[in-house]
Structures are given as C-alpha cells and as structure tokens.
Amino acid sequence: MDDSARLLTALIESGVDLVEVGLPYSDPVAGRADDQAAAEIALRGGTRSEIVFSVVERVASAGGTGGP
C-alpha cells in the first residue's frame, strides 16, 4: 500500500486532473476480464476496502487533493 500511496501522490503532483481508485470486488461477472483478474489478485493479496480508504485518506491528508 505504500507503493500505491507514492504512485497516487506522484500522479497528482505531476498534474493529472482525475485519479480513479477502485475497490476490489468478488463478483465474477462484473467489469472486464482484466478488471476481474486485478480484483481477484488484490483480494488474494489481502486488499480490503478499509485498506484502500486508508491509502486515499493518507494521500489526501498529505495535500494530494489536486485542488485549486
């Protein structure tokens, strides 16, 4: 998750307009095949919603909101 926070911060600091952060899910028919595979890998690796929210909060509290 440290890498995710660093990458999100780098994207924001380099001027991207929008960052989409997804939550892993276990619905086998939702999304595209690559989305399904990524979600499965994330879930097997222990990623949970609270961890994702923690990373987003960490980036936002460090000033990585990209606001005006």
N, C-alpha and C positions, 0 to 999 in steps of 0.2 A: 504494500500500500504506500510505502514511502516513495517508490518509483512513480506511482500514479499521481501522488501529490506534486512531485517535482515536475512531471510532464505537464500536468494541468497548469501549474504556475508558469512554466516556460511558454506554453501556448498563449496564455493570457498576456504575459509580459511582452510577447512578440507581436501583439496587436490583433489577435483573432477577434471577430465580432461575437461569436457564439460558441460555446462548448456544450455538447450534449453528453451527459453522464447517464449511462444506463444501469439498470438493476438486473442482476442475473435472475432468471426465472426457470421454472422446470416444465413449462408447457411445451410438449414436443411438437406441436403443430403451429405455434406462434412464430411469426417472423420468417426470415430467410434462413437457408441452411447454414450459412456462416454465422448468423446471429445465434442460432440454436447451438452450434458447436462451441462458440465462445462462452455462452451461458453455462453449458454443461461443464466445460473446463473450469470456469470460475467457481461454480458450486462445488465441484470435486476438490478444488483447492481451498475450500473453506470460506469463500467470499459470502458475506451475508449483508442484508440491507443496512444494518446498523454500521457496518464497516464502511460501506460506500458513503453513507451520510456523514460519517466521521471525517473521511477524506475531503468531502465537499466543504464541510464546516471549517476544516483546517486551512484549506486554500482561501476560502472567503475571509476568514479572520486574519489571515496574513496580508490582506489587502488585495488579493487576487480576484476582485469582482469585476474588473474591467469597466467600471462606471466612469462617468464624465469627470 
